[in-house]
Amino acid sequence: MNRIHNYLLSILILFLFFSCSDEEMADPAEYLIFGHFYGFCLGDQCIQIYKLESNRLFIDTNQDYPKHNEFYDASFQELENNYYEPVKDLLDYFPTRILSESDTVFGCPDCADGGGLYIEYKTKDIRRYWIIDQDNRQVPVYLHEFIEQVNNKIETINSISNQ
């Protein structure tokens, strides 16, 4: 009887262990701030920073150039739902591997007039930011898809604004 009990307990423990992924066990994101910046640029699309949180999208009205050594100081204004819908899945592309990085700057963002990305991620226990070079040759491969998605989402927001 004791062996059967131990056997069933072992199966239950294995089932519980393999049924949860790391993402399911992690705290959900409270928000994701994302945007791009270009130093040698004219116009209102040179610095575009957005905040994505529970069913809402916000735009930064400050449009300040992000500093490489501190969190971005934003002033957010909520956008209409038609802006949120096409970008709501951006968190699905967020590379959780970046959370284990000690660096906050990847590459040399905007050094060669190529621009950079500002990313900020917050959960209940984590608040981190990164400044990322737009040049894929300067950043880890695991960031490439996310960089592409961020740029695509900003382009989508701009196309909605231009309608």
Residue frames relative to the residue before (quaternion, step in Angstrom):
aa qw qx qy qz dx dy dz
M 1.0000 0.0000 0.0000 0.0000 0.00 0.00 0.00
N 0.6608 0.5139 -0.3064 0.4532 3.57 0.96 -0.87
R 0.6363 0.5204 -0.3305 0.4638 3.61 1.04 -0.74
I 0.6361 0.5148 -0.3282 0.4718 3.59 0.99 -0.77
H 0.6357 0.5297 -0.3191 0.4620 3.56 0.97 -0.87
N 0.6685 0.4916 -0.2910 0.4762 3.61 0.90 -0.93
Y 0.6330 0.5361 -0.3196 0.4580 3.57 1.02 -0.84
L 0.6845 0.4757 -0.2817 0.4752 3.60 0.85 -0.95
L 0.6350 0.5239 -0.3222 0.4675 3.57 1.02 -0.77
S 0.6418 0.5198 -0.3162 0.4668 3.60 1.00 -0.80
I 0.6475 0.5048 -0.3178 0.4743 3.58 0.96 -0.84
L 0.6473 0.5204 -0.3199 0.4559 3.59 0.92 -0.84
I 0.6576 0.5020 -0.3095 0.4688 3.59 0.91 -0.87
L 0.6546 0.4992 -0.3126 0.4739 3.60 0.92 -0.83
F 0.6331 0.5294 -0.3301 0.4582 3.58 0.97 -0.82
L 0.6784 0.4841 -0.2915 0.4696 3.58 0.86 -0.92
F 0.6475 0.5333 -0.3146 0.4441 3.58 0.97 -0.83
F 0.7657 0.3796 -0.2017 0.4784 3.59 0.83 -0.94
S 0.6220 0.5707 -0.3547 0.4020 3.61 1.14 -0.26
C 0.7177 0.3877 -0.2456 0.5237 3.61 1.20 -0.31
S 0.2688 -0.7406 0.5917 0.1708 3.54 -0.89 0.92
D 0.6726 -0.4823 0.3623 0.4286 3.58 -1.27 0.25
E 0.6504 0.5251 -0.3244 0.4427 3.58 0.99 -0.81
E 0.6470 0.5111 -0.3296 0.4600 3.60 1.02 -0.72
M 0.7005 0.4621 -0.2758 0.4688 3.58 1.05 -0.67
A 0.5934 0.5764 -0.3655 0.4266 3.59 1.18 -0.40
D 0.5676 -0.5689 0.4636 0.3731 3.54 -1.20 0.50
P 0.4802 -0.6551 0.4851 0.3239 3.60 -0.99 0.71
A 0.5647 -0.6019 0.4426 0.3507 3.55 -1.16 0.59
E 0.3755 -0.6922 0.5691 0.2368 3.54 -1.04 0.82
Y 0.7787 -0.1615 0.1003 0.5978 3.53 1.11 -0.75
L 0.1793 -0.7173 0.6575 0.1447 3.48 -1.43 0.25
I 0.1347 -0.7545 0.6378 0.0763 3.55 -0.80 1.04
F 0.0572 0.7994 -0.5918 0.0865 3.56 -0.85 0.98
G 0.2618 0.7678 -0.5634 0.1566 3.52 -1.13 0.59
H 0.3510 -0.7159 0.5563 0.2341 3.50 -1.33 0.11
F 0.1053 -0.7722 0.6231 0.0664 3.52 -1.32 0.38
Y 0.0692 -0.7610 0.6450 0.0070 3.53 -1.18 0.80
G 0.3828 -0.7698 0.4704 0.1988 3.57 -0.65 1.13
F 0.7611 0.2771 -0.1639 0.5631 3.57 0.87 -0.93
C 0.4089 0.6834 -0.4550 0.3985 3.50 0.39 1.32
L 0.1809 -0.7608 0.6130 0.1130 3.55 -1.17 0.62
G 0.6754 0.4914 -0.3607 0.4150 3.56 -1.04 0.73
D 0.6384 -0.5759 0.3791 0.3420 3.52 -1.35 0.17
Q 0.6462 0.5138 -0.3358 0.4535 3.60 1.24 0.06
C 0.4185 0.7258 -0.4531 0.3046 3.60 1.27 0.22
I 0.7705 0.0933 -0.0437 0.6290 3.56 1.08 -0.75
Q 0.1176 0.7788 -0.6009 0.1362 3.54 -0.53 1.23
I 0.0257 0.7952 -0.5983 0.0947 3.53 -0.50 1.29
Y 0.0716 -0.8016 0.5934 -0.0128 3.57 -0.93 0.99
K 0.2187 -0.7454 0.6143 0.1387 3.52 -1.28 0.48
L 0.1417 -0.7820 0.6060 0.0340 3.53 -0.75 1.16
E 0.1862 0.7659 -0.5999 0.1372 3.55 -0.74 1.06
S 0.8500 -0.2464 0.1186 0.4502 3.53 -1.30 0.46
N 0.8494 -0.2291 0.0731 0.4698 3.53 -0.14 1.39
R 0.7048 0.3947 -0.2772 0.5203 3.59 1.16 0.47
L 0.1671 -0.7492 0.6321 0.1059 3.51 -1.28 0.55
F 0.1309 -0.7871 0.6017 0.0346 3.53 -0.99 0.94
I 0.2482 -0.7368 0.6054 0.1704 3.55 -1.25 0.49
D 0.4328 -0.6749 0.5347 0.2672 3.55 -1.08 0.77
T 0.2532 -0.7863 0.5478 0.1324 3.57 -0.82 0.98
N 0.5364 0.6301 -0.4069 0.3868 3.62 1.24 -0.18
Q 0.0457 -0.8370 0.5347 0.1067 3.55 0.95 -0.98
D 0.2800 0.7487 -0.5385 0.2666 3.55 0.87 1.04
Y 0.5296 -0.6103 0.4865 0.3323 3.54 -1.18 0.64
P 0.4338 -0.7197 0.4674 0.2746 3.65 -0.63 1.04
K 0.3687 -0.6907 0.5781 0.2298 3.55 -1.11 0.78
H 0.5020 -0.6918 0.4421 0.2718 3.56 -1.06 0.73
N 0.7646 0.3849 -0.1993 0.4770 3.60 1.17 -0.23
E 0.7687 0.2617 -0.1971 0.5493 3.60 1.15 0.46
F 0.6388 -0.5082 0.4084 0.4085 3.53 -1.30 0.32
Y 0.5324 -0.6282 0.4711 0.3161 3.55 -1.14 0.70
D 0.2936 -0.7430 0.5798 0.1597 3.56 -0.96 0.93
A 0.0057 0.8460 -0.5280 0.0740 3.55 -0.10 1.32
S 0.1680 -0.7079 0.6688 0.1527 3.47 -1.41 0.27
F 0.1165 -0.8597 0.4970 0.0195 3.55 -0.11 1.32
Q 0.1270 -0.7482 0.6492 0.0508 3.49 -1.21 0.79
E 0.4568 -0.7090 0.4639 0.2709 3.60 -0.80 0.99
L 0.2946 -0.7366 0.5883 0.1567 3.52 -1.12 0.86
E 0.6263 -0.5295 0.4117 0.3974 3.55 -1.27 0.33
N 0.6783 -0.5365 0.3384 0.3709 3.56 -1.24 0.57
N 0.6048 0.5729 -0.3718 0.4096 3.63 1.06 -0.59
Y 0.6132 0.5061 -0.3519 0.4940 3.61 1.24 -0.25
Y 0.6489 0.5445 -0.3099 0.4317 3.57 1.04 -0.79
E 0.6304 0.6036 -0.3416 0.3487 3.58 0.79 -1.02
P 0.7546 0.3973 -0.2659 0.4495 3.67 0.67 -0.89
V 0.7305 0.4062 -0.2495 0.4891 3.63 1.18 -0.26
K 0.4258 0.7566 -0.4322 0.2439 3.59 1.25 -0.17
D 0.6932 0.4794 -0.2848 0.4566 3.60 1.13 -0.51
L 0.3656 0.7645 -0.4790 0.2289 3.63 1.20 0.05
L 0.6179 0.5526 -0.3489 0.4370 3.61 1.02 -0.68
D 0.5669 0.5923 -0.3855 0.4232 3.60 1.16 -0.47
Y 0.7105 0.4390 -0.2436 0.4931 3.59 1.16 -0.55
F 0.4534 0.6984 -0.4524 0.3194 3.59 1.26 -0.20
P 0.3178 -0.7706 0.5223 0.1796 3.60 -0.67 1.09
T 0.3017 -0.7932 0.4987 0.1763 3.60 -0.12 1.25
R 0.5109 0.6475 -0.4150 0.3840 3.58 1.21 -0.35
I 0.5964 0.5860 -0.3642 0.4101 3.61 1.09 -0.63
L 0.5703 0.6144 -0.3794 0.3916 3.60 1.15 -0.51
S 0.6932 0.4605 -0.2821 0.4773 3.59 1.15 -0.49
E 0.5042 0.6464 -0.4206 0.3887 3.59 1.28 -0.02
S 0.3709 -0.7147 0.5419 0.2408 3.58 -1.04 0.70
D 0.6263 0.5412 -0.3359 0.4495 3.60 1.16 -0.52
T 0.2446 -0.7488 0.5928 0.1674 3.54 -1.21 0.58
V 0.7156 0.3412 -0.2291 0.5648 3.59 1.28 -0.20
F 0.1041 -0.7840 0.6113 0.0274 3.55 -0.90 1.02
G 0.8049 0.1190 -0.1416 0.5639 3.55 -0.70 1.13
C 0.5103 -0.5815 0.5023 0.3862 3.51 -1.14 -0.75
P 0.1920 -0.8457 0.4866 0.1054 3.57 0.41 1.26
D 0.8708 0.0323 -0.0943 0.4815 3.53 -0.90 1.13
C 0.3675 0.7446 -0.4878 0.2693 3.61 1.20 0.28
A 0.7764 0.2670 -0.1408 0.5532 3.59 0.99 -0.80
D 0.5959 -0.5969 0.3333 0.4214 3.57 1.13 0.73
G 0.4660 0.6875 -0.4381 0.3440 3.57 1.15 0.56
G 0.5288 -0.6570 0.3963 0.3628 3.55 1.26 -0.04
G 0.1772 -0.7629 0.6120 0.1096 3.48 -1.37 0.09
L 0.3618 -0.6925 0.5750 0.2427 3.51 -1.35 0.17
Y 0.1907 -0.7156 0.6546 0.1519 3.52 -1.22 0.63
I 0.0028 -0.7830 0.6206 -0.0423 3.56 -0.84 1.05
E 0.0266 0.7686 -0.6386 0.0251 3.55 -0.98 0.89
Y 0.0966 -0.8014 0.5901 -0.0134 3.53 -0.91 1.02
K 0.0034 -0.8100 0.5853 -0.0358 3.58 -0.89 0.96
T 0.0146 -0.7240 0.6894 0.0155 3.49 -1.13 0.91
K 0.7578 -0.3375 0.2656 0.4912 3.54 -1.27 -0.21
D 0.8143 0.2818 -0.1128 0.4947 3.59 0.93 -0.92
I 0.7486 0.3602 -0.1798 0.5268 3.59 1.23 -0.34
R 0.0904 0.7338 -0.6727 0.0282 3.53 -1.14 0.77
R 0.1117 0.7972 -0.5741 0.1494 3.56 -0.49 1.27
Y 0.1041 -0.7686 0.6232 0.0998 3.55 -1.27 0.38
W 0.1046 -0.7737 0.6225 0.0538 3.52 -1.31 0.48
I 0.2115 -0.7082 0.6588 0.1408 3.52 -1.26 0.65
I 0.0584 -0.8438 0.5313 -0.0480 3.56 -0.49 1.23
D 0.4792 -0.6578 0.5167 0.2660 3.53 -0.99 0.96
Q 0.4515 -0.6818 0.5072 0.2722 3.59 -1.06 0.75
D 0.6092 0.5524 -0.3442 0.4530 3.60 1.22 -0.41
N 0.3899 -0.7605 0.4732 0.2137 3.60 -0.39 1.24
R 0.5950 0.5774 -0.3716 0.4178 3.59 1.13 -0.49
Q 0.7023 0.4809 -0.2509 0.4610 3.58 1.23 -0.44
V 0.7349 0.3797 -0.2057 0.5229 3.59 1.28 -0.18
P 0.6427 -0.5279 0.3753 0.4092 3.62 -1.18 0.42
V 0.6194 -0.5849 0.3912 0.3482 3.56 -1.10 0.77
Y 0.6468 0.5521 -0.3404 0.4013 3.60 0.94 -0.79
L 0.6438 0.5155 -0.3244 0.4632 3.63 1.24 -0.24
H 0.4907 0.7188 -0.4135 0.2677 3.60 1.16 -0.47
E 0.6852 0.4722 -0.3042 0.4637 3.61 0.78 -0.92
F 0.6508 0.5119 -0.3230 0.4584 3.58 0.95 -0.82
I 0.6217 0.5315 -0.3351 0.4676 3.61 0.96 -0.83
E 0.6586 0.5078 -0.3028 0.4656 3.57 0.92 -0.91
Q 0.6657 0.5013 -0.3027 0.4626 3.58 0.94 -0.86
V 0.6251 0.5231 -0.3433 0.4667 3.61 0.96 -0.80
N 0.6791 0.4822 -0.2946 0.4685 3.60 0.84 -0.91
N 0.6382 0.5207 -0.3248 0.4649 3.59 1.02 -0.76
K 0.6624 0.5032 -0.3099 0.4604 3.58 0.95 -0.86
I 0.6382 0.5041 -0.3340 0.4765 3.62 0.97 -0.75
E 0.6336 0.5239 -0.3202 0.4707 3.59 1.01 -0.80
T 0.6408 0.5185 -0.3149 0.4705 3.58 1.01 -0.81
I 0.6388 0.5132 -0.3241 0.4727 3.59 0.94 -0.86
N 0.6591 0.5090 -0.3060 0.4613 3.59 0.94 -0.88
S 0.6575 0.5026 -0.3251 0.4576 3.59 0.96 -0.77
I 0.6154 0.5210 -0.3473 0.4787 3.60 1.08 -0.63
S 0.6532 0.5240 -0.3063 0.4527 3.58 0.98 -0.86
N 0.7136 0.4630 -0.2522 0.4614 3.58 1.08 -0.73
Q 0.5145 0.6496 -0.4224 0.3673 3.60 1.23 0.02
